[in-house]
Amino acid sequence: MKRILLIMFLAIAGTGTIYAQHVSGKITVKTAETNGQPLPFTNVLLRHVKDSSLVKGELSSQDGSCTFDKITEGRYFIEATLMGYTSASTSAFTIDANHQLVQLPTLSLSTASKTLQAVNVTAQKPFIERKNGATVLNVESSLAASGGTALDVLKRAPGVQIDKDDNVILQGNQGATIMLDGKLTYLSGEQLANLLRSLPAENIATIEIITSPSAKYDAAGKSGIINIKTKKTIITGINGSINLGAGAGKYGFYNAGLNLNWRTEKFNLFGNYNNGSRGFFQTRYLARHIQGDVPQFFELNAFNRRRFKNNNYKVGMDYFLGSKHTVGVLVRGYDNAFNQDGFNHTPISSNGKLDSTLYAGTYVRNKFSNISFNLNYKGQLDTLGTEIGFDADWARFNDNNYMTLNDSMYYVVNPVRNTHAILNRPVNEVTIRSVKADLVLPFNKTTKLETGVKFSSVKTDNNLKYDSLLNGKYVNAITQSNQFIYTEDVYAAYAIFKKTIHNTDLQIGLRAEQTKSDGYSVTLQSHVKRSYLDFFPSFSLDQKLNESHKIGLNYSKRISRPNYGDLNPFVFYIDKYNYFKGNPYMLPEYTHKAELSYTFKQKYVAAFSYSMTKNIVLEYMVQNDTSKVTTYYDRNFDRSYVYNMSLTIPIDPFKWWNITNNINGNYNYYNIKDSTIALKTNTFGLNYQTTHTFTFPDDWKFEINAYYESPFVWGVYKIRPSYAIGLGVQKQLMNKKMTIKMNVSDITNREQFRGSAKFENIDMYINNRWQNRRVNLALTWNFGNSNIKAAREREAGSEQQRVGG
């Protein structure tokens, strides 16, 4: 905790450094194309005349204007640069007592398509930035991300929490939709967690966190959308990179990857492959107090040794039908394995005295694979900006598991073990088909309509086979086995009206989704069918007050449908005294969310949001005091309310020292009631994250990162605080073509899950730990052509962005 407070003190001290500077002048300038059209997001650099050293840099606004405030006396000039344009500079000017307000002529930048052959890319992006209403994590810029996985990176994302089962919680709400390169994964629960664990951070370019999506996005995901974008270069010619990584905690791991790209004026062929093996562990301590005629205390201690083996691949091609039309095809997938060898023992005490111990062992061999195909087209039909887009997707996921559970009871009065064993062979297959079409129809430069339609079909076939050990042989346990088939079709259409009035951007949208689902238990010969039509309005308003101040207001309605596996009505055995059971009668959750944001100088962001979720799904448990069995299952409750405030505070005390601070505060209120329970829980939680990056000569970089998570409430669980501190160092070689990174994560070994639940006859405490403290070493070598043709870069940006706002 002392280290956390020290880092917060450094951040505050850095703030004081900035605002302690003496100021006296204000400079305004505009950037435009040679035809007078404003050039937004141009790099505008204020430099000293004496040695051309950089004083300050800004980005021009939507109308091309840019302002520098509080500039000290001196002689300056301004340089404007933008990829694809020639740079332009002003004449020298003076800031002094007689020239405190300087209005400069418009800087005109001409297109560089004829004169600029190539631009060498050396800029380093901040790890966290705000773009178009979304929080963007530039994973490639993070030293802490090297050697980790997508799940490790998400743990460090602003407003994101990971629960005891590796489910993602965003701004106090579970149910975030995870997308991969703009495509829905359609996975949830353990399958989604396995995907995130097997995706190396070295394969990720950026992660976008969108808490208030527009009507263009699928309405699924009550807390928002997390879009993981993998690497895809826009460099011309043949080029690529090799990634190598290794590390160790209690167990070691490695990963190796190859990225290749071949880009010409007519096509772009790209692909990557990554192979890795990651050893780690999980410990679980679960204490249960059971009342009854004879009070008992169960104290489970579990150790699970795990290993992930991943083989991830992606290959695709974009073919350019002229300058305004692109056809693309993409194939991606993985062939992964997960092994677990677990052992646990549970001492059982009665009236404070040990009377027996349950010993249990688990053996898991899990293979899961996926292959998906995408065909897409995007075209611009006229000079006004009319665009059409088309996507067709097909995907198949296979999950084959082989698990044995052995347990034996040892009694103090009779030290003879009574052994039982079951063999579980679940096979799960998911097939996904979807097709969508989008249209962007501008009426003029300030008004446009976006509309589209989509159809998706999902089928899951879960075949759960149990065998019991009888007389030394495994015999099929018919009453415990089950086959469950779930189908879901969603028909969707949306329309978004966008209007710009001076400094005001208005967006109004509506999405309609017709859902038809059928949960069929083949074993029980029972169906649970549903059909419902929902409307999802969205609204956003962005008001630019002046060059430094901007406010935004948005609202959206979202839905979160139950996880496929959680609808299966049969029992899954965790051990002799802990079961999980599916619930086929769960209803979708509906969330209304509103957010007010304020942006200062396009860097500092404050946001306040409110969300209300109806039919909220939470984990619940029922305990039988006679059999001592606790059954866990998900079910609907009345509603929950979440108030969230977030602050993004980047600070640059010196040119070589950059600080990014993110503070998220949540107030969660749950109204958990029905005919059997009435429970109201509420708490205020705080999440603070800071990253300090130090840039030194000779291409050295050093990083300190830390986070603190205060106590908070999730449903019936009260979660205790946790924190972690990490260090990283980076060195670039071979004219910056080779990068070596090393980091140490969770130095204090305090990153863990600790929580308790106490209501009715439930009284339990749980503590989960993982292999979070580890040393990682990563090497990246970029080879081939390192130049970007600017005109094509702008086209590629629109081609790759399949998820619009």
Secondary structure, DSSP 8 states (H G I E B T S, - for coil): -HHHHHHHHHHHHHHHHHHTS---EEEEEEEEETTS-B-TT-EEEEEETTT--EEEEEE--TTSEEEEEEE-SEEEEEEEE-TTB--EE---EEEBTTBSEEE---EEE-B-TTT---EE------SEEEETTEEEEEGGG-STTTT-BHHHHHHTSTTEEE-TT--EEETTEE--EEEETTEE----HHHHHHHHHHSBGGGEEEEEEESS--TTS-SB-TT-EEEEEE-----SEEEEEEEEEEEESSSEEEEEEEEEEEE-SSEEEEEEEEEEEEEEEEEEEEEEEE-SSS-EEEEEEEEEEEEEEEEEEEEEEEEESSSSEEEEEEEEEEEEEEEEEEEEEEEEEETTEEEEEEEEEEEEEEEEEEEEEEEEEEEE-STT--EEEEEEEEEEEEEEEEEEEEEEEEESSS---EEEEEEE--EEEEEEEEEEEEEEEESSSSEEEEEEEEEEEEEEEEEE-EEEEETTEEEE-TTT-EEEEEEEEEEEEEEEEEEEETTEEEEEEEEEEEEEEEEEETTTTEEEEEEEEEEEEEEEEEEE-SSSEEEEEEEEEEEE---TGGG--SEEEEETTEEEE--TT---EEEEEEEEEEEETTTEEEEEEEEEEES-EEEEEEE-TTT--EEEEEEE-SEEEEEEEEEEEEEEEETTEEEEEEEEEEEEEEEEESSS-EEEEEEEEEEEEEEEEEEETTTEEEEEEEEEE--EEETTEEE--EEEEEEEEEEEETTTTEEEEEEEE-TT---EEEEEEEETTEEEEEEEEES--EEEEEEEEEEE--EE-HHHHHHHHHHH--S--
